[in-house]
Amino acid sequence: MIAPPKPDLVTVNIDGKEIAVPKGTNVIEAARLVNVDVPHYCYHPKLSIVGNCRMCLIEMGMPAVDPATKAPIMDPATGKQKINWIPRPQIGCGTNVSPGLHVKTTSPMVKDAREGVMEFLLINHPLDCPICDQAGECKLQEQSTGYGRGYSRFVEQKNVKPKRTQLGPRVTLDDERCILCSRCIRFSKEIAKDDVLGFVDRGSYSTLTCFPGKQLANNYSLNTVDICPVGALTSTDFRFKMRVWFLKQTNSIDTETSVGANTVVWSREGQIYRITPRRNDDVNDTWMPDSGRELFKALKAPDRLTSAETVDALVARAAEVFKQGPVAVVGSGRSSVEEQFLTKKLAAALKATTALVSRVGQGDKLLVSADKNPNVRGALVTGLIAALPSQKLTDLAASIDAGKVKVVVSVGEDLAAAGLTAAQLAKVAIVYLGTHANATSAAAKVVLPTLSVFEKNGTFVNQQFRLQKFAQAVPGPQGATNDLIVLAKLAAAAGATVASDLGSVWKLLAAEIPNLAPITYANLPETGLLLDATPFAALPFVEGETLHFKPAVAGAAVAAKA
Amino acid sequence: MAAPAQRRIIFQHIDEAGYSNDIGCYVRHGGYEVLKKAVTRKPEELIDEVKKSGLRGRGGAGFPCGVKWGLVDRKSGKPIYLIVNADESEPGTFKDRYIMHQDPHQLIEGTMISCFANNVKQAYIYIRGEMPHGARILEKAIAEARAAGFVGKNILGTTYSCDIFVHRGAGAYICGEETGLIESLEGKRANPRIKPPYFPAVLGLYQCPTIVNNVETLCHVKYIAEHGGEAYAKIGTPNNTGTRIFCVSGHVQRPGYYEFEAGKITMGQLLNEVCGGPLPGRKFKAVIPGGSSAKILRFGERFKGKRKVGAEMVDYDWGVEDVPMDFDSLGMIGTMGGSGGVIVMDDTVNMVEALANINAFYSHESCGQCTPCREGSLWMKKITTRMVHGQARNEDAALLKSVADQIPGRTICAFGEACSWPTQSFIAKFGDEFKSYPETKKTAKPAGAHELV
């Protein structure tokens, strides 16, 4: 492993605590490292700095030196170098550390400045927390509790602004709640590259709005809701649905594409209410696509597969089907690493060929990649497949036509969509494992309902070969069984004994796959772990460049040829 | 002591009979001769002259012009821009407007000399949106100067080329703040930039080093290039060199513009002798010496302290009338020379009502970026408006002061100071009037009292 170069460290003193931080760090981030909270609104670690909210004001000073000799001036009272404190407060977000910088975050000047800013922010704020969706996760609430005076001296009329502007298909704006921090404007411009938001009017009457004729409709619009420190921007979908403090947070992964954006699933009593991004500076920073936030809606779809039969009865029927002749197994790039491993075990027990279906679409160069399967690399790492999958199952079709395959086990893949004709499907007996109905499940002899990503634990390997885990947020529906149990039972029916619980599967994975040797599900960090990608360096992956990802040269060369 | 005579070096031809703003008239009066000589000199020499002159910026802050030029990043390899700040919007100030309307070529010549001295290839005149007439005059004057070879390609047959464009603002006071002006010139909303890192001298217009100078300052540069820095430094007083134009408005017999050597005339001489004193039967009550954001002075208050005269420290004990009109003296007594807009109020003025007017202006002009200024300026306006038009409370004075104290020093640009200083100083000096305003309101207004805005 190549150690990253050591950054230039600078020693600073924050509230009396010395700390060495990398050069270029600002005071807010440096203070975070010594567990000192510098309250702020407009500052966001992934956006440009504008310094307009004035909440992060701190008192700062530099060690005194004699202007002529550059010799340190000592303070006789303390015996230490004297500090020249700047008489006016400075913004923490726009102040980068320099050697010897001293910062006070609790001095009377800072306290007074924060109380002033808090009071100003609240005078024209509607204070409608009881009906505001942001309540419970509102910076204005938190910081007025922490740093405000606790009473109001404002007796004038508050400003009146538009209350429910539809900025786009997914975002609703309440201008009265807006504190004009401009985070959403900067996000749209700098990250989403869709510069549609701006302020009109001046001073306290400034109003956030879309440019005339424009809409905040890009696939990242809901990130503006996430970064809005107050309840001005709310999700049209989540609005008024649930108080956030009732919701359980579960770490998950966006399964739309091979980017593997880290997410948090917010649920209560078995029902998911929203999905938000989870910070991972190596994958998705603090963002995720809007499209990935709606995936949970499929859980309650009418075409969700369940079965009144027990899983054992279904497996027994499947075992009968297996006896009809040679078997082919179609695995899935949407299955977890563990499921792909058991799929491989099942295929081995059935002496079956294996295949995977690829899904290639458009990438957006940000957090949607061209590979719409979240876990093709997992299939490579587990050895389920040796080469990249193709979009059509032409080999399997030929085998069926030639009569070499009589039974097909499909793990969630619609074979019709993967290029098999109705005639070909009619020639074989199909065992289908999956969550939702399709042409293949309709044609199947046995359908084994399984769980979605929100209903189980597991791991994916994203385009960077980063192994990332997701956890169960809600229980699965009655009549659907965990994929691992189904696969293990099928394998057992085919004569192979494999474990079906995650811990045991990981012991097998660690034993059989050197790349995964030291890892267990439990010790896998929440931000994932990079696997050794060199065995697969020659493969022509389909992904183009996205945030924190540059395709390897092999892939690029193939793309250039195409 | 009698007031000294005016010394008009910038306003030499303003309101002169027969003097017109076309190039022919300007050249007849010796115009562009200084530029002709300047382009034969070394640019560094010209910068040195300006440094020696001690010229301080006339936009309001009084920052030394030579120092400003010295801060420009000349090693970056990027082009250097010069912007003429003609966004004269400070209430009470009307000097740049006269220069642009009546003597635009003086500004163009000063601009070209400054451009040549700083190797600027492109200059912009950012003129206030409310001065369409001035913009048209400048456009015409620049076209004349371009045709005559004073502006544009290969000026006066040299290899040096520099063009000037006029850019009209859209009517925002904040565009007078140099980084707000730059944002506006770039086509954006005029939100002033944070400093650091965006010092205009390094990262200004289009992220290139940029000089922003006031209209009057550049006219002074022309004078300095003509007569030399040392000769200029002899005008006025040490550290307050040259002349100052005072725009006197309000309750005096003869309001108008007056140009004097800096520091050679006192407030009393200016108001009583030059401007003819108060209106008949009235008494001076207060004066704002440097545009409406400067702190107000109350007639009758005394200022005591020590000041430097030559090498010695001398005690002073001044009334408002005794204060010399220069940056340092006005700074010493807690206000500022600012842009030279002297606003006079006599005993017919109620200070609560005057402040309500000023607050209305500043709350309307805050760009809305920084929380303290955005919310504070409107809150102060709402309080003073309520006091005047609604119910005034005894505790409003204390509240106003407290709100104002939460603003200055905590914002990106100096607008925080500009909007809070009036309130702070009005309350500090006329606190009684604010306290008694609920009573004052009960009595009928005197006949002929001014209509409230």
HADDOCK unambig.tbl for C-alpha pairs under 7 A between the chains (distance, minus, plus):
assign (segid A and resid 50 and name CA) (segid B and resid 194 and name CA) 6.87 0.50 0.50
assign (segid A and resid 51 and name CA) (segid B and resid 194 and name CA) 6.83 0.50 0.50
assign (segid A and resid 52 and name CA) (segid B and resid 369 and name CA) 5.45 0.50 0.50
assign (segid A and resid 52 and name CA) (segid B and resid 370 and name CA) 4.45 0.50 0.50
assign (segid A and resid 52 and name CA) (segid B and resid 371 and name CA) 6.79 0.50 0.50
assign (segid A and resid 53 and name CA) (segid B and resid 370 and name CA) 5.49 0.50 0.50
assign (segid A and resid 53 and name CA) (segid B and resid 371 and name CA) 5.37 0.50 0.50
assign (segid A and resid 54 and name CA) (segid B and resid 370 and name CA) 6.42 0.50 0.50
assign (segid A and resid 54 and name CA) (segid B and resid 371 and name CA) 6.41 0.50 0.50
assign (segid A and resid 54 and name CA) (segid B and resid 410 and name CA) 6.91 0.50 0.50
assign (segid A and resid 88 and name CA) (segid B and resid 409 and name CA) 5.93 0.50 0.50
assign (segid A and resid 89 and name CA) (segid B and resid 410 and name CA) 6.59 0.50 0.50
assign (segid A and resid 113 and name CA) (segid B and resid 406 and name CA) 6.87 0.50 0.50
assign (segid A and resid 116 and name CA) (segid B and resid 406 and name CA) 5.53 0.50 0.50
assign (segid A and resid 117 and name CA) (segid B and resid 371 and name CA) 6.41 0.50 0.50
assign (segid A and resid 117 and name CA) (segid B and resid 372 and name CA) 5.95 0.50 0.50
assign (segid A and resid 120 and name CA) (segid B and resid 371 and name CA) 6.58 0.50 0.50
assign (segid A and resid 120 and name CA) (segid B and resid 372 and name CA) 6.24 0.50 0.50
assign (segid A and resid 120 and name CA) (segid B and resid 375 and name CA) 5.46 0.50 0.50
assign (segid A and resid 120 and name CA) (segid B and resid 376 and name CA) 6.52 0.50 0.50
assign (segid A and resid 121 and name CA) (segid B and resid 371 and name CA) 6.66 0.50 0.50
assign (segid A and resid 156 and name CA) (segid B and resid 382 and name CA) 6.56 0.50 0.50
assign (segid A and resid 202 and name CA) (segid B and resid 365 and name CA) 6.97 0.50 0.50
assign (segid A and resid 202 and name CA) (segid B and resid 366 and name CA) 6.50 0.50 0.50
assign (segid A and resid 202 and name CA) (segid B and resid 367 and name CA) 5.25 0.50 0.50
assign (segid A and resid 202 and name CA) (segid B and resid 368 and name CA) 5.58 0.50 0.50
assign (segid A and resid 203 and name CA) (segid B and resid 363 and name CA) 6.61 0.50 0.50
assign (segid A and resid 203 and name CA) (segid B and resid 364 and name CA) 6.54 0.50 0.50
assign (segid A and resid 203 and name CA) (segid B and resid 365 and name CA) 6.65 0.50 0.50
assign (segid A and resid 203 and name CA) (segid B and resid 366 and name CA) 4.62 0.50 0.50
assign (segid A and resid 203 and name CA) (segid B and resid 367 and name CA) 4.86 0.50 0.50
assign (segid A and resid 203 and name CA) (segid B and resid 368 and name CA) 3.58 0.50 0.50
assign (segid A and resid 203 and name CA) (segid B and resid 374 and name CA) 4.93 0.50 0.50
assign (segid A and resid 204 and name CA) (segid B and resid 368 and name CA) 5.74 0.50 0.50
assign (segid A and resid 204 and name CA) (segid B and resid 374 and name CA) 5.13 0.50 0.50
assign (segid A and resid 204 and name CA) (segid B and resid 375 and name CA) 5.67 0.50 0.50
assign (segid A and resid 204 and name CA) (segid B and resid 378 and name CA) 6.63 0.50 0.50
assign (segid A and resid 206 and name CA) (segid B and resid 368 and name CA) 6.26 0.50 0.50
